[in-house]
């Protein structure tokens, strides 16, 4: 057995300088880059509401949350770079549509309640997906996930709290909360990816210990966790087939329209073009900051060299 296979058999962690198969490296770059891109594109739907948050307290919380997502992007780009890829190149692949980001961020945030629904459902789904990634076989990715998951659980609770306030407020606020949940429920379930039978990467990624559970297993775990929370909120999940199945020990649910997921992934979601145009514009507008930071770093490095000479 190679040392790579030994490591996996012992449930050890693969580190950047360890030998690893090219396909393992490529799969990690694909997944970590997609994950990093999702974090930074994911700033847009909620960032939209910073200037319109209903109170100073809500504004401060939302700014901190959106800033956390930028931080997650940074940890993840740094983790990807340990695999020998360049961050500029990954961003270029995002901007030219050669790498993906999560489908969920192509839906609009029409009301303040959507910020609550994103926190509760989108961050909730992200946690269910990412907690097992803390045990991913690739060390830098697994370690980045530990802090990300801690922050995501604050995010999930702030979303729940927004919806709890609205669902116990005026009839109009309650209706706004219900409408947001109606629109975000199905897209949140699609975040877990295609069904196992149509997931080309799952089997190999699970054999390599990158993914610990399949897409359907994690989706089921999310449904089981979320139904009682919806009851606590007094809101209804928009699936008439949702009911507890005592034999399975899980909730049964209705069919998911995966054609919608595939369309959104292909670029045909309601906000794909807007999200990408905004991202490219922000990157171009930030060129001077990157240039200034590089010039400053070069000046410092030169001074350190002079000091050492
Ligand atoms: N959207 O064979 P599989 C967040 C692609 S959380 C777009 O099942 P895999 C936090 C997939 O890449 C969101 N594309 O693939 C936050 C593959 O494409 P390819 C980010 C999707 O990788 C909250 C193809 O379909 N989280 O950002 C989606 O084994 C609030 C076949 O699929 C992560 O990225 C989708 N939903 O499993 C931020 C978690 N699903 O390259 C701001 C890490 C699948 O063959 C605000 N990633 N695809 O053309 C993962 O766990 C996995 O990559 C999966 C997909 C589970 C997403």
Boltz pocket constraint, residues with backbone or C-beta under 6 A from the ligand:
constraints:
  - pocket:
      binder: B
      contacts: [[A, 30], [A, 31], [A, 34], [A, 35], [A, 36], [A, 38], [A, 39], [A, 42], [A, 43], [A, 69], [A, 100], [A, 101], [A, 102], [A, 103], [A, 104], [A, 118], [A, 122], [A, 123], [A, 126], [A, 129], [A, 190], [A, 191], [A, 192], [A, 193], [A, 194], [A, 198], [A, 199], [A, 200], [A, 201], [A, 202], [A, 205], [A, 211], [A, 215], [A, 265]]
      max_distance: 6.0
